[in-house]
Amino acid sequence: SRVPAFRYNNRPLVSMGASKRHLSLFIMYGESLRKHRDDLSAYDTSNTVIRFPRDKPLPAVLVRKLVKARLAEIE
C-alpha cells in the first residue's frame, strides 16, 4: 500500500500511515531510528517505522529531532 510521503532533494524524508490499531511515522531510510533508540524506547519500532496509539501522538519535539536527523542524512 502507498502512504503519503515528504521528499527532500528528491529523496524520501518521512511518511505517515494509519491503521485500525495505530498510527505510523516512517523514517524512510538511514540510521535515524537506530541513533535515537533511547528516545524511542516507549514506542513500537522496527527498521524504518515508529508505531503509536491514536490517542497518544508522538511529541512534536521528538518528531522535529527525527526529521532534522533525516535531513542531515540526506545532506
VENMO-V246135 format. One record per backbone hydrogen bond with DSSP energy under -1.0 kcal/mol. CO is the residue of the C=O (numbers start at 1). NH is the residue of the N-H. If there is no record, write none. Layout:
BEGIN
co->CO nh->NH
co->CO nh->NH
END
This chain:
BEGIN
co->4 nh->16
co->6 nh->13
co->8 nh->11
co->11 nh->8
co->14 nh->6
co->15 nh->26
co->17 nh->24
co->22 nh->19
co->23 nh->52
co->24 nh->17
co->25 nh->50
co->26 nh->15
co->31 nh->35
co->32 nh->36
co->34 nh->37
co->36 nh->40
co->40 nh->43
co->44 nh->51
co->48 nh->27
co->49 nh->46
co->50 nh->25
co->51 nh->44
co->52 nh->23
co->53 nh->56
co->59 nh->63
co->60 nh->64
co->61 nh->65
co->62 nh->66
co->63 nh->67
co->64 nh->68
co->65 nh->69
co->66 nh->70
co->67 nh->71
co->68 nh->72
co->69 nh->73
co->70 nh->74
co->71 nh->75
END
